[in-house]
Every structure is written in C-alpha cells, then in structure tokens.
Amino acid sequence: MHQDWTTQNVVVTGAASGLGRAICDRFALLKARVYGVDLHEHPLADIQRTLARNFLPIVCDVGLWAPVRQMFSGFGPVDVLINCAGVTGHTNMKSHETEPADVEQVLRVNFFGSYHTSKAVLPGMIERGYGRVLHIASIAGKEGNAGMLAYSASKAAVIGMTKVQGKEVAGTGVTVNALAPAVIQTPMVEALPAEQVTYMTSKIPMGRCGTLEELVAMVEFIVSPACSFTTGFTFDLTGGRATY
Ligand SMILES: NC(=O)c1ccc[n+]([C@@H]2O[C@H](COP(=O)([O-])OP(=O)(O)OC[C@H]3O[C@@H](n4cnc5c(N)ncnc54)[C@H](O)[C@@H]3O)[C@@H](O)[C@H]2O)c1
C-alpha cells in the first residue's frame, strides 16, 4: 500500500548511528519530518548535512527523564516514535562478574530511555487518536545471551513494557510494538568482543547477519497506518533464531 509520509512527524532516538541512522535515512527519503535524537551532536550535524531540510537533530540523553520531558514539551504532534538508543555495557562476562553500576547504566539507557520517551509522547497520541511507538528490543531479551546480563535483562524489560503499553492503548488508534533483531553489523556490534559476536551469530539458522535494508523495511511497515491490528507484539528479525 502506498503511504503518504509527508504529513508525519517521526522521532527516532539513537539517530546518530547504526539502526537509528538507517531509519532516519529512509524516512527522510519518504519525506516525513524526521527528528533525530542522540547524545552526540557531531554525527547528527553530519546527517543533517546529507538529509537536509526534513531532518532535525536534537541532542538529548534519553536515559534521564528531565531532559526528555523538556525536549518533548517544545514539540508539536508526534505521529511515530522509534526508540533505537541503546548500549551493551560490558559483555562476554558472567552475571556474577558484572559491576552493579554498569548493569544500572545499561538499564537506564535501554529500558528507561524507551520508557521516558514513550511516556512523553503517548498522551498526545491517545488524545489525537493516532500514533505508532516502536521499541527496538533484541533477541537477547527473548532468549538471554550468555555473557550479556545487563543487555538481555534490559531488552526483556522493554519487551515486557511493550506488552503492557500495547494493551493499554488498544482501541485508541495508537499501537505500541517492539522489534527483536538478532545481529546486524553496526558500530555497536563492531565494538563487542569477537567471542561474543561469534556466540550470537552462530545461533542464527540462516547463517548470516541481518541487513539494515531488512531492518528498515520491517520498521517502515510496523510504524505505518497499515499495521493497525497488532499491538503489544514483539516482531522477529532473527533469521530463524526465534520462531515464537
Ligand atoms: N546491531 C544489532 O545487531 C542489534 C541487534 C538487536 C538490537 N539492537 C538494538 O538496536 C538499537 C540500535 O543499535 P545499533 O546497533 O544501531 O547501535 P549503535 O551503537 O550503532 O547506535 C546506538 C546509538 O544510540 C545512541 N545513544 C546511546 N545512549 C544514548 C542516550 N542515553 N541517549 C541518546 N542516545 C543514546 C548512541 O550515541 C548511538 O548513536 C539498540 O537499542 C540495540 O540494542 C541492535
């Protein structure tokens, strides 16, 4: 179905890199108004130079409620929110070897970041009778990746939140869903220990990583008006690793 995106305001967190950046590229191409949120100003400015008028960079730490609340208080209507901001923390270590501060930081970005931004936009979406929220979770949240306690737990929390929010908004015209990719080559994956990446990729039945094109195509559908009878669900993008 052809979709006119030109009237839609799309907010993408984690916009400066990897999945978030690819999603911004796609929605800018579709001529939506794209608001790219990230911690880092310089890569956002680079993206703005390429995507020009329909990309607006915003520097914000989504792990903190006060700046997120302030950011959205100056906003017009948000039609689509896509939460990509995320960190892995230290990996390739047993749960009992982790540092509480590291685990807390990962939860702060991955879970609280998605909680803060969705908390800020959902009331307006519900009031206007339309909205799409998509949290990027991970296969780690469904299966638990050994060596990745903080990351897996934070993504399981995102999946749990998606179920709650998805049910709470049912019937309002708003949907909340999540997407659980396996491995897609991005700076996040490049920064992981090789052993951890081998562990993750060896579990993919298709025997390869996902591509940004595959990710973007699925995201575009999930946040479109056409995807109107699915809420609270975690879509799969794992080359067969998760069949549930
Ligand atoms: N790449 C994969 O294989 C994969 C697989 C499953 C899930 N994911 C998830 O997809 C999302 C994007 O991952 P990616 O691979 O593109 O990573 P990435 O590291 O390339 O990009 C993440 C972006 O989030 C930003 N960010 C980090 N903390 C932030 C904060 N507090 N506030 C605002 N922005 C912040 C970073 O600056 C960075 O630009 C993450 O949530 C990740 O967990 C990735």
Ligand as a Chemical Component Dictionary entry (heavy atoms), coordinates in Angstrom:
data_LIG
# 
_chem_comp.id                   LIG 
_chem_comp.type                 NON-POLYMER 
_chem_comp.pdbx_formal_charge   0 
_chem_comp.three_letter_code    LIG 
# 
loop_
_chem_comp_atom.comp_id 
_chem_comp_atom.atom_id 
_chem_comp_atom.alt_atom_id 
_chem_comp_atom.type_symbol 
_chem_comp_atom.charge 
_chem_comp_atom.model_Cartn_x 
_chem_comp_atom.model_Cartn_y 
_chem_comp_atom.model_Cartn_z 
_chem_comp_atom.pdbx_ordinal 
LIG N1  N1  N 0  23.034 -4.056 15.811 1  
LIG C1  C1  C 0  22.450 -5.157 16.235 2  
LIG O1  O1  O 0  22.824 -6.283 15.896 3  
LIG C2  C2  C 0  21.268 -5.069 17.165 4  
LIG C3  C3  C 0  20.565 -6.245 17.437 5  
LIG C4  C4  C 0  19.482 -6.196 18.286 6  
LIG C5  C5  C 0  19.092 -4.994 18.832 7  
LIG N2  N2  N 1  19.794 -3.868 18.565 8  
LIG C6  C6  C 0  19.359 -2.624 19.197 9  
LIG O2  O2  O 0  19.159 -1.627 18.217 10 
LIG C7  C7  C 0  19.423 -0.355 18.779 11 
LIG C8  C8  C 0  20.444 0.365  17.900 12 
LIG O3  O3  O 0  21.650 -0.388 17.900 13 
LIG P1  P1  P 0  22.845 -0.084 16.901 14 
LIG O4  O4  O 0  23.441 -1.380 16.571 15 
LIG O5  O5  O -1 22.375 0.825  15.844 16 
LIG O6  O6  O 0  23.857 0.668  17.907 17 
LIG P2  P2  P 0  24.812 1.924  17.671 18 
LIG O7  O7  O 0  25.777 1.904  18.808 19 
LIG O8  O8  O 0  25.356 1.908  16.293 20 
LIG O9  O9  O 0  23.828 3.170  17.835 21 
LIG C9  C9  C 0  23.213 3.461  19.068 22 
LIG C10 C10 C 0  23.034 4.966  19.177 23 
LIG O10 O10 O 0  22.380 5.238  20.443 24 
LIG C11 C11 C 0  22.959 6.430  20.962 25 
LIG N3  N3  N 0  22.769 6.504  22.411 26 
LIG C12 C12 C 0  23.367 5.736  23.353 27 
LIG N4  N4  N 0  22.975 6.133  24.572 28 
LIG C13 C13 C 0  22.110 7.168  24.387 29 
LIG C14 C14 C 0  21.389 8.004  25.287 30 
LIG N5  N5  N 0  21.477 7.846  26.608 31 
LIG N6  N6  N 0  20.587 8.963  24.762 32 
LIG C15 C15 C 0  20.505 9.156  23.424 33 
LIG N7  N7  N 0  21.184 8.382  22.528 34 
LIG C16 C16 C 0  21.974 7.420  23.026 35 
LIG C17 C17 C 0  24.431 6.311  20.598 36 
LIG O11 O11 O 0  25.087 7.579  20.674 37 
LIG C18 C18 C 0  24.365 5.744  19.195 38 
LIG O12 O12 O 0  24.334 6.780  18.229 39 
LIG C19 C19 C 0  19.926 -0.586 20.203 40 
LIG O13 O13 O 0  18.859 -0.449 21.114 41 
LIG C20 C20 C 0  20.377 -2.040 20.166 42 
LIG O14 O14 O 0  20.325 -2.625 21.415 43 
LIG C21 C21 C 0  20.887 -3.869 17.740 44 
# 
loop_
_chem_comp_bond.comp_id 
_chem_comp_bond.atom_id_1 
_chem_comp_bond.atom_id_2 
_chem_comp_bond.value_order 
_chem_comp_bond.pdbx_ordinal 
LIG N1  C1  SING 1  
LIG C1  O1  DOUB 2  
LIG C1  C2  SING 3  
LIG C2  C3  SING 4  
LIG C2  C21 DOUB 5  
LIG C3  C4  DOUB 6  
LIG C4  C5  SING 7  
LIG C5  N2  DOUB 8  
LIG N2  C6  SING 9  
LIG N2  C21 SING 10 
LIG C6  O2  SING 11 
LIG C6  C20 SING 12 
LIG O2  C7  SING 13 
LIG C7  C8  SING 14 
LIG C7  C19 SING 15 
LIG C8  O3  SING 16 
LIG O3  P1  SING 17 
LIG P1  O4  DOUB 18 
LIG P1  O5  SING 19 
LIG P1  O6  SING 20 
LIG O6  P2  SING 21 
LIG P2  O7  DOUB 22 
LIG P2  O8  SING 23 
LIG P2  O9  SING 24 
LIG O9  C9  SING 25 
LIG C9  C10 SING 26 
LIG C10 O10 SING 27 
LIG C10 C18 SING 28 
LIG O10 C11 SING 29 
LIG C11 N3  SING 30 
LIG C11 C17 SING 31 
LIG N3  C12 SING 32 
LIG N3  C16 SING 33 
LIG C12 N4  DOUB 34 
LIG N4  C13 SING 35 
LIG C13 C14 SING 36 
LIG C13 C16 DOUB 37 
LIG C14 N5  SING 38 
LIG C14 N6  DOUB 39 
LIG N6  C15 SING 40 
LIG C15 N7  DOUB 41 
LIG N7  C16 SING 42 
LIG C17 O11 SING 43 
LIG C17 C18 SING 44 
LIG C18 O12 SING 45 
LIG C19 O13 SING 46 
LIG C19 C20 SING 47 
LIG C20 O14 SING 48 
# 
